[in-house]
C-alpha cells in the first residue's frame, strides 16, 4: 500500500540502518514512465495545443500535418490522452516505490519534477490559452493602454494573438507585479508568441522552485514528513501540467504565498508579509491569507485587542505596498474592478454549480426563471464561503492556524460555482504541509487528480476548423470525446484493474501511519 512516514530524518521502527539505505525501491521505472508520458503530451500538443494565429509554427510542414490532417490530429489526441494518464500512473507508482520517506525519496521526487517537467517546458500550451491573454495584456502595457480599463480588443489585429474571445473586452484581473512581468515579456520579445510563452514559463518556474523550497519547510513546522509533502505537491501531475504545460501565473502566486507564510510562521513577519503582498499583486485571491498572518504576528494566546491591532498593521502594510506599486505603474487599484472579468459562470462538477443547474432545470420546466434562481444559489455559495472564512479567522487553535487558513482558502474554491483544475492546485500544497493522512484523505487526492487530468485532457483542444467537414469527419466534439474516452478508460484501469495502482484506491487493512494533528 503506502510507505511508512516517519518524522523527518528518522526511519521506521524496526528498520536496520543498512536496510534504511534503500529508501526507494527502484525509482527508475516510474521516473522513466513519467518521462515517456510527459514526452507523449509534448508531442501531442503539437497537433491539438493552442497556437496563436500569428505563430510561425503554423507554416512548418510537421505542424501542418499534425494540425490539419485527420490522421495527424488523431495521433496527437491519442498521445496526449495516454501520456497524461501515464504521468498519473508514474506519480502513483513513485509513491508506492518509497519504503521510507527520507532523503532518497526527496531525491527521487526532485528527479521526477525535472524529468517530467522538462518535455512540458517545450510543449505547445495545453488545456488553457490564458498565456495568450497575458501576451495581449502585456502588449496593452507596451502600447500605453491602461489594462484595467481596456480589453485586448483595443489593440490592432488583436485576434492574431490567440487569446480567448472572453478577454477581448475584459479588464485585467491581475495585480501590479504580474502586469510588469507581462509588459517586460512582450517588450523583450517584440510580441513573438513562442518566445513570450517561454519567458512566462520561466516566471512560472520561479513559483515552482519556491514551492519546492518552502513546502518541505512548512511541512516540518507541522510535524509532517517534508519529503512526502513534496511528492504530493511538486511531482503531482496537476501541478506540472497546470503550471508548466498550461503556463498559469498561479504558480508564481502560490509560490510567493507559501514562502511568505513560512517566514510569517517563523517570526520574520515583515519579510513574509512582503512576499504575500507580492503574491496578491500577481493574483489578488491570496488576500485571504492576510487575516491569518495578522494572527501569526499577534502570537499565541493574544488578546482580542492585540489581534485587532495586528490585523490593522498587517492590512496597513500590505495596502501601503500595493498602493506604492500602483503609484509606480499609475493604474491605481484597477485590479479590483478587473476581478469581475468574465469567464465561465458555472460548471457541472462544482457542487454549487451542479446545485444551480438542478434548480434552474426544475424551475425552467415550470416556466419560471430558473437561471435567475440559480444565481441566488451561486450567491448563497459565496456567502457560505465568507462565513467559513470568518469562522476560521475568529475560532480555532493557534497551533492549527495554517490549517485554518487552508480550510478558509478551500471554502473559496469548493463553494464557487466554477472550479478550474488550477484552483485545486492552489490547495494541494497547503493541505500537504498541514497533513494529508494515509486514509480517505490521500485516496480523495488520488481521485481528484485522476478526475481533473481526465477532464483537462478532453476539455480544451484546438482542432483545425476544416477538419469538422463531413468528408474528413473529425469534428471538435468527436476529438474531445475520443480524448475523454481514452483518458477515462485509462483512469478506470488504474483504479480497478492495474495490479499495482488499484491498491491505492481500495480500502486498506493496514493501520494509518500518518496522523498529524489537523
N, C-alpha and C positions, 0 to 999 in steps of 0.2 A: 504494500500500500504506500504509505508515505514514510519518509525518513524521520528518525527522532530529531528533535530540535532542542539541543542543549543550549544553555546560556552561551553567550559569545566567548570563544576561547576554550570551551570545555568539550569533552566528549561524552558519549552515552555511558551510563553506569555499566560497569562490567566489560567495557571495551578496553583491550590492552593497547598500550602506546603503539606497538607495531601494527596492529590492525587499524588504528586510527589514522595511519598514514594514507590508506586507501579510502579517503573520504568520499570519493566519487567513483562509481563502478563503470569505467569505460565511457567517458563523456563524449568520445569522438563520434560515436554513432549518431546520437541526436544532434550534435553540432553540425555534422555533415548533412544530415537530412534537412535540418532547418535552412542551411545554406542553399541546398538544392531548391527548397520551397521558395525561398526569397528570390533566387535567380529565376525560377519559373514566373513569379509575379512580375519581375522586372521585364522579362521578355514579353509576357502577356500585355503589359502596359503599353508596349509599342503599338499595339493594334486597337486597344479599347480605352487607354488612358486619355486624359484631357490634354489636347494640344491647342494652342492659340491659333486662330485662323491665319495669323500673320507668320506663324512659325515656318522657318526654312526647312524643317524636317518633313513637312508635307510634300516636299518635292524630291525627297530621297527615295529611290526605287524600292528599297526594302520596306520603308514605311508605307509607300503607296500600295504595295501588295498586301501588307498586313492590315491595312485600314480600309481598302476598297474592294478587295476580293473576298467572296464568301468563305472560301477555304482558309484564307489568312485570318480573318476575323474569328472564325470558329475555332481555329487552333489557339488563338490568343485567349479566348474565353476559357477553353479547357485548361490551358497553362495557368491562368490567373486563379481559377477556382481550385484546382488541385494544389497549386503552390501555396495558396493561402491556408488551406487546411493541413498541408504538410507542415507548415510553420506552427500551427496549433499543436499538432501531434508532437513535434520536436520539443516544444516548450514543456508539454506534459511529461514526455519521456525523460527530459533532462532532470526534472524534479524527482522522478522516480529513481533515477540512477544515483541520486545522492544518498549515501549511507549516513553521513554526519554533516550537518550544515556548518562546516568550518571554512578555513582559508581556501581549500581546494574547490569547495562549492562556489565561493566568490570568484575564483579564477575562471571556472567553467562558465559562470554567468556572464562575466565580462567578455570572455571569448565569444559567447553566443550573441551578445549585443553587437560586437564588431562584425562577426561573420554574417549574421542575419540582417544587420542594418546596412552593410556596405552595398549589396546589389540594389537595395531600395533607394540609396542616395542617387543612383543614376537612372531611376525609373521615370517614365512619364507620369505626372501627377495622377494618383489613383483615388477613387472614392469621393473626391471633392475637387472643385475647381476654385476654391476660395483664394488660392495663391494668385490667380489671375486678377481677382478683385484687389489684392494687395498691390499688384503692379499698377492697376488703374488708379488706385488711391495715391500711390507714390507719384504717378505722373501728374495728378491734380496738384500735388505739392510743388513739383518741379516747375509747373506752368503757372504757378501763382494763384491757384484757386484755393478757397477755404473748403477743405474736405468735409467739414461739419455742416456746411450749408449747400454743397453741391454734390450731386451724384456723378458717376462716371460718364453719364451722357453729356456732361458739359464739355467733354473732350472731343476733338475731331477724330473721326474713324474709331470711336471707342469700341465698336463691335469687333474690331480686329484683335482686341486684347484678349478675348476669350472668357471674360467674366460672365457669370450667370446674369441673366437679364434682371433679376431682382435687385442687383446692385446699380442698375442704370440711373435710378432716381434716388437711391437711398443714401443718407448721410453715413459717415464712417462711425462705427460703434466702438472704435479702439481709442486707447489713450495716447498721450503725447509721445511717449517713448517709442511706441510702435510706428507712429506717424513718421518720426525721424528715421527709423530703420527703413520704412517704405521709401521715403524720399532719397535716402542715401543709395539704396539698391538701384532705383530707377535712374538716378543721376549717374551712377558709376557704370551702369551697363548700357546707357542710352536706350532704354526700353527694350533691350534684347530679351525675349521671353525666357529662353533656356538659361542664359547667364543669370537672369534675375531669380529664376527658380533655385539655382544652385546657391546663390547668396542667401536666399530665405531659408534654405535647408541648413546652411551654416549657422544662421541665427537660431534655428530650432535645435541644432546640435549643441549650442551653448546651454539651452534648457535641459537637454538630455544629460549632459555632463553634470549639471547642477543636481539633477535628480539622483544620478549615480553616486555623487559625493554625499548628499545630505539625507537620502533615505536610510542608509545604514546608521548614520549618526543619530537620527531621530528615533530609529528602532531601538538602539542601545539605551537611550534615555527612558524608554518604556519597558525595558527588560525583555524586549522581543529580539529574537535572533536576527542580526542585521543581514546575514547572508541570504536567509530565506526571504526576508522582506525585499531584498534587491532582486532576487529571482522573480518574485511575484510581480514586481513593478517593471524593471528595465528590460527583462527578456520577454516580457509579455507581448504576444502578437498585436494586441490592440494598441499598446504603447508604441511599438515600432512602426506599424502601418499608419496610424494617425499622425504621428509626429514626424516621420521621415517621408513615407510614400505620399501622404496627403498634404504635407508641408503646413500643418496648422500652427498658428502662433501660440496656441495653448501650451506648447512645450516650454517656451520661454516664460510664459505666465506662471505655470505651476512650478517650474524650476526655481524661479526667483522667490515665489511664495514659500516653498519648502526651506530654502536657505534662510529666509527671513524668520520663519517660525523657529528654526533651530537656534539662531542667535538670540531671539527673544527668550527662549526657554532656558538658555544658559547665561542669562543676566547681562547680555550685551544688547540691550533693548534698542538703543538708538540705531545701531547698525542694522539690526533685524527689521526695525520699522522702516528704514530707508529702502531695504530690499523689497519688503512687502508693498511699499508705495510704488516702487518701480514695477512690480507685478501688476498693480492696479493700473498703472499707466501703459500697460500692454493691453490687458482686458479688465475692465472695471469690476468684474464679478467677484474678484478676491477682496473687495471691500468688506465682505462678510468676515474676514479674518480680524479686522481691527478691534471689535469689542473684546475678543479673546486675548489679543495682545495686551490690551489695557488690563485685563485680569492677571495675566502673567507678570506684568510690570508692577501691579499693586502688591503681589506676593500672597503667599498662603496665609489664611487667617485674617485677611484685610477686612476692615470695617466697611460698611456701605459708603460712608463719606469718602474714605480713601479710594474705594473703587471708582466712584464718580469723578474724583479728581484725576485719576489716571486714565479714565475713559476720555475725559476732556483733553488731557495732554496728548494722548495718542491721536485723537481726531484732529487736534490743532496742528500737530507737527506734520501729519500726513497731508492735511488740506493745504498747509503752507507750502510744502514741497510741490504738490500738484499745481498750486497757484503760481509758484515760481516758474515751473516748466511752461505753464500756459502763457506767462508773460514773454518767455523766450520765443515761443512759436507764434504768439499773437492771436491764437484762436480761442483763448479762454477755456471755459468748461463746456464747449460744444459737444463733447462726447456724451453728455447727459441726454441731450435730445437724440443723439445717434443711437442710444440704446433701444429706441423704438424702430430701428431698421427692420424692414420687412423680412420675413422668412416663412418657413412652413409653420402654420399655426398649431397643428396637432399631428400626432402620428398614432397609428393603431396600437403599437406595443407599449406606449406610455400609459400607465394606469389611469391618469386623469384624462389623457387623450381618448382612451378607449371608452371611459365612462361618458365623456362628452358625445362621442359617436353614438353610443346606445341611446342616450337621452334625445339626441337630435333625430335619430331614426324613429323612435317611438312617437314623438310629438309630431314629426312630419307626416307620419302615417295617418294622424287625425286632423291633418290640415292646419296645424299650428306652426308657429315659427320655431322649429326645432333647433336650428343653429343659433338663434338668439338665446335660447335657454342653455345651449351647450357653452356659450360664452360665460354664462353665470357659473357653470361648473368649473371652467378654467380659472375664473377669478377666485372661486372658492378654494381651489388648489393652491393658488398663490397666497391667499390669506392664511391657509393652514400652514404653509411653509414659513411664513413670517411668524406665526405663533410658535412653531417648533424652534425657530432661531431664537426668539425671545426666551423661551423656556430654557434652552441650553445656555444662554448668556446668564440668566439670573438664578438658575438652580443647578446644583450638581457639585461634586467634589472637585477640589483644586487639582488633585492628582490625576483626574480624568479630563483635564482641560482640553488637551489636543483631541481626545476622543469626542468631547462635546462639540468642538469646532467641526470635526469630521461629520458628525451627525447633522449639524446645522447645515453644512455645505451639501450633504446628501439630500436633505429636505428640499433645497433649491432645485436639485436635479430631478429627483424622483417625482416631485409633485408638480412639475411643469408639464403642460400638455404635449410638448415636443422634447424628446430626448435623443440627442445625437450620440454616436459612439464615442466621440472625443469628450463629451461631457462625462461619460463613465470613466474615462482615463484620468480626469481630474481627481476622482475619488479613490482610485486603486492605491496610489502611494500613501494617502492619508490613512486608509484602513490597514494597509500593510504595516505601517510603522507603529500603529496603536494596537495591532493584534488581529490576525485572521486565524482562527483556530482550525485544527485538523479534523473538523467535523462538517456539519452542514454549511458552515461559513465558507470554507475553501471549495467545497463542491459547488456552492452557489456561484463562486467566482469562475470555476471551470465552465459552468453552463452559460454564464453571461458572456464570457469571452467567445465561446463557440457560437452562440446566437449572433452576436454582433459581427463576427467575422463572416458568417453565412450571409447576413443581411447586407453588409458592406460590399461583398463580392458581387451581389446581384443588383445593388441599388443604383449606382451611378456608373454607367458605361457610355462612352462616346462611340456611337455606331454611325458610320457614314450614311447620310440620308438616302443615297441612291440604292443602298442595299435593302431598302424597305419596299422595293418594287416587287411586283408579283413574280417576275421571271427569275429573280435571284432568291426571293423568299426568305431573307434573313432580316426580319423586322426587328426594331429595337425591343419590342415586347418579347419576341422569341429569344433574342440574345440574353435578355435578363432572366427569362425563365430557365434557359439552359444553364446559365451560371448558378442560379439558385438551386436547381435540381442536383447538379454535380456537387456543390458545396454541402447541401443538406444531406445527401446520401453519404458523403464522407464523414460528416458530423455524426450521423446515426451509427456508422461503422465504429467510430471512436467510442461512442457511448455504450453500444450494446454488443458489438462483435469482436473488436480488437482485443486479443487475449491479454494485452498489457494495459491499455488505457481504460478499458471498461471497469477495471478495479477501482479507478479513481472516482467513478460516478456511482458505484454501488455502495450499499451500506457496509460499513466496516465493523468487523468483530474485534478489532484491536482497540485498546484504550487510547483516548486522546492524549497526546503528549504535549500539546501546545495550548496552555490555558493562561494567557496573560490576563491581568486584571483589566477588564473593559467595562 
